[in-house]
C-alpha cells in the first residue's frame, strides 16, 4: 500500500482556501487605516495646518467616492500654487 503525502505547496494552498474572509477584511482594514494615519501625520508635518486639513478632507472624499484621482489632482494643484 502506498502512503499518500501532501506536498508543501498543496498544504499552503489548502490553508489559503480555508481562510476566513472576516479575518482577511480585518487585516486589510487594519493595514489601510494604519497607512492612512501615517499619511495624515506626514501631511501635517510637511504642510501648513490649513493645507494639511484640506488635503485630509480631499483624501477622505476620494475614499468615499472611490475616486483615486480626486486626491492626486488636489495634491498636484497644491504643488502648482506654491
C-alpha positions in Angstrom: 0.0 0.0 0.0 1.4 3.4 -1.0 1.2 6.1 1.6 -0.2 9.4 0.3 1.6 12.6 1.3 0.8 16.2 0.5 3.4 18.4 -0.9 4.2 21.6 0.9 2.6 23.6 -1.9 -0.6 21.6 -1.5 -0.6 22.3 2.2 -0.2 26.0 1.7 -2.9 26.1 -0.9 -5.3 24.3 1.4 -4.6 26.9 4.2 -5.3 29.8 1.8 -8.5 28.2 0.5 -10.0 27.8 4.0 -9.1 31.3 5.2 -11.8 33.2 7.0 -13.0 36.2 4.9 -13.6 38.2 8.0 -10.0 37.8 9.0 -8.8 38.9 5.6 -11.1 42.0 5.7 -10.0 42.9 9.3 -6.3 42.5 8.4 -6.6 44.6 5.2 -8.6 47.3 7.0 -6.1 47.5 9.8 -3.2 47.9 7.3 -5.1 50.6 5.4 -6.1 52.5 8.5 -2.5 52.5 9.7 -1.3 53.7 6.4 -3.9 56.5 6.3 -2.9 57.7 9.7 0.7 57.7 8.7 -0.1 59.7 5.6 -2.2 62.2 7.5 0.6 62.7 10.0 3.1 63.2 7.2 0.8 65.8 5.6 0.5 67.6 8.9 4.3 67.6 9.2 5.1 68.9 5.8 2.2 71.3 5.0 0.7 74.2 6.9 -2.3 73.3 9.1 -4.7 74.8 6.6 -3.3 72.8 3.6 -3.0 69.6 5.7 -6.6 69.9 6.8 -7.8 70.5 3.2 -5.7 67.6 1.9 -7.1 65.3 4.7 -10.7 66.3 3.6 -9.8 65.6 0.0 -8.3 62.2 1.0 -11.5 61.2 2.8 -13.6 62.5 0.0 -11.6 60.4 -2.5 -12.1 57.3 -0.4 -15.8 57.9 0.0 -16.3 58.5 -3.8 -14.0 55.7 -4.7 -12.0 58.1 -6.9 -8.3 57.8 -6.6 -7.6 60.6 -9.0 -9.5 63.1 -6.9 -6.8 63.2 -4.2 -4.0 63.2 -6.7 -5.5 66.1 -8.6 -5.8 68.2 -5.4 -2.3 67.4 -4.4 -0.9 68.4 -7.8 -2.9 71.6 -7.6 -1.5 72.4 -4.2 2.1 71.9 -5.5 1.5 74.1 -8.6 0.2 77.0 -6.4 3.3 77.0 -4.3 
